[in-house]
Amino acid sequence: MKIFLISDNTHTLAGMRLAGIEGVVVHRREEVLREIEKVKARSDIGILLITELLAEKLPNEINEMKLSHILPVIVEIPDRHGTRRPPDFLTRYIKESIGIRI
């Protein structure tokens, strides 16, 4: 299984290419949706990396793919500017998911 990146900047793509990961740079919502459909059509891609900024443009579609349990697995990653998530993202996520306060 391969990993594929959908990024909003060339620096993130260049870094991933150094690790042997293919990808594309897109900016508009329609472009992201088109690339996701291309990735879903490929049976050799098991993980789809997408930058947080692009994932914010289509939250419903990303959540639907995550919940479908069908490959590829979606992983949102920060870009070269860092994460867009709040500092307590992980602890808040655990609390919302299973009700345990850490």
N, C-alpha and C positions, 0 to 999 in steps of 0.2 A: 504494500500500500504506500502511496505517495502522499506528500503534503503539498498543498497549493495555497498561495497567498493572494488575497485581494486587499490592496493597500491604497491609501490616498496620497502617498508620497514616494518619491523615487529612492530616498535614503533607506527606508525600511525594506523596500524590495531589493536594493543592492546588498544590504546586510544578509538577507535571507538567501539570496543567490550564492553568496559565499559559502553558505551551509548546504548548498545543493537543492534549494527549494525553488520551484518555479512560481511564477506569479504575474500579476498585471497591476497597473496603476490606473485607477478610475476616480472620478470625482462626483458624477451625478447619480442620483438614485436609480434612474433607468439603466445606466451602465452597470451598476452593482447587481441589479436584478438579472440582467442579461448574463453576466459572468457567473452568477450563482447557478443559473439554469445550465450553463455549459459544464460547470463542475459536477452538478448532479447527474448529468448525462454520461460522465466518464466513470467507468467502473474501477479504474485504477487509483482513484483519489480517496483516501480514507480520512484525512483530516483537512479541514478548510480553516485557514487562519484568516481573520478579517480584523482590520484595525478598528479600534473603538469608535473613532469618528464616523466611519462608514456604517458600522453596526447601529449607531444612533439614528441613522437616516431611515432604517427599516426595522424597527424593533419587533413589530408583529411577525414579519416574515422570518426573522432570525429565531424568535422564540418558538414559532411553529416548527421550524426545522429541528431545533434542539429537542423538542418534545416528541417528535415523530419517531425517534430511535432508528432512523434510517441513515446510512452513511451518505455523505461524510459527516464526521463529528465537527461541530462548529466551535472554534476557540477564538474569543475576542482578545486581541493583544494591544498593548499601548504602542504608540508610534515613537519616533525619536524624541518627541517633546515630553514623554512620560504619560502616566495614566490619567484618564479623565474621571476616574472613579474617586469617591470620597475616601479618606484614610481608613474609615471603619467599615469599608465595603464587605470584607469577608466575615467579620463578626456579625454584622447586620444580616447578611445573607443566611448564615447558619441559624440565627434567631428566627428569621421569617420562615425558613424552611422546616425546621424541626422543633422550634419553640424553646431551645436551650439558650440561656444567656451565658456568655463567656466573659 
